[in-house]
Amino acid sequence: MIDAAEFLNSKDIADYWREIGFAARCTPLQCAYIVRCSRAKTLAEKHAAWREIVATSPDCPVAAGHRRANMGIPDALADSLHAFLQAFMRLQERLVDAFYRAGDCAVYRYNVLYKGEEDWTRDDFLYGSPAECFAEVNADEDLLPEVACLQLTKQWIGENRRITLFTKADKTVLAVDADGLAEGEADLLRAFEWMWFDFPTPFKRGDVVVSQYSPFGYNLHGDDPFVLTNLCGWGSAQLRENGCPDREGRYARADRLLVRHRECGDETDMTAHGYFQSEDGGIYHECMHHYLDLAYYREEPQGARRILRALSNFIKGEIGEDLFAVAYHAILQEEDLRRQREKLSCFTDEGLRLAGLL
């Protein structure tokens, strides 16, 4: 069996799994899902891991009940993880081959994600082949080392059909996606998205955490840190351990929701809830997706983000609500004053003296 922790996007979760021995207890289905979610491993490395799962692990069903119906894959694949993974890999290989196939009535375009950036740099030109796209990217030798990922799309002219590859600058394929497929292929390509798992994490209520920006998955809040209040896999036992009060039947509701998620939850339900910050530093409660990407926020909070530290300590019971309330408003006022001071830089000293500010 593979070491599933090697495919996790979060080093903090990977270290925790090894500490508690969970990496060795992952089921074959859980391992297959973790491999699929990896954003650092190449497509070839994922296929090698899936082939190892097929060769060394006992077979098991992929889905049952509502989840099985939602996936829409044939019974032969839903009943056998081995058959499902083999079919899934063959589909991905066909899509990569079709992407590079010449002679189709199609055009290509690309976007670049540079290291440290959150948004893609978009190229508006259309190209006749993938080779032309890679040549454009590699033409700027100064920027080439800063390329984190390429997004290349093949669009068939006059059709709602496209294939997208995520690659490195050296053409190594990281992931593949497609639109406009036949229904059976589309269901197979999206099958992993109908899965849901409550994996263990080291995080507790009140921790300041962050989800690194990813070019592959939907991530509502990018790389903004937030104060964790709840994870989708927490039932009544975890809520009790984290000191959450059982108000208005909260424990019972959490257990019912956990049962529902295990029966028919999907990736959009793999959430973490907490307090985020708006642009002015104010806080609000929201959720983010892909909780397996979470990591501890280790930077020393600066500016308005100091509120997160105060809120974290309040939730953990380290400070009282009176001190938190004062700190919250004081930090907001300090930041507002700082912004107002910055606006004065365009005025002369004489003007500031006349205004009573110097």
Sequence and secondary structure as in RCSB ss.txt:
>XXXX:A:sequence
MIDAAEFLNSKDIADYWREIGFAARCTPLQCAYIVRCSRAKTLAEKHAAWREIVATSPDCPVAAGHRRANMGIPD
ALADSLHAFLQAFMRLQERLVDAFYRAGDCAVYRYNVLYKGEEDWTRDDFLYGSPAECFAEVNADEDLLPEVACL
QLTKQWIGENRRITLFTKADKTVLAVDADGLAEGEADLLRAFEWMWFDFPTPFKRGDVVVSQYSPFGYNLHGDDP
FVLTNLCGWGSAQLRENGCPDREGRYARADRLLVRHRECGDETDMTAHGYFQSEDGGIYHECMHHYLDLAYYREE
PQGARRILRALSNFIKGEIGEDLFAVAYHAILQEEDLRRQREKLSCFTDEGLRLAGLL
>XXXX:A:secstr
   GGGG S HHHHHHHHHHT GGG  HHHHHHHHHH SSS HHHHHHHHHHHHHHS    S  HHHHHHH   H
HHHT HHHHHHHHHHHHHHHHHHHH SSSSEEEEEEEEETT SS EE    BSSHHHHHHHHHH TTTGGGEEEE
EEEEEETTSS EEEEEE TT  EEEEEEES  HHHHHHHTGGGG       S  TT EEEE   SSS  TTTT  
EEEEEETT  HHHHHHTT   GGGHHHHHHHHHHHHHHH  GGG EEEEEEE TTS EEEEEEE GGGEEE  S 
  GGGHHHHHHHHHHTTSS HHHHHHHHHHHHHHHHHHHHHHGGGGS HHHHHHTT  
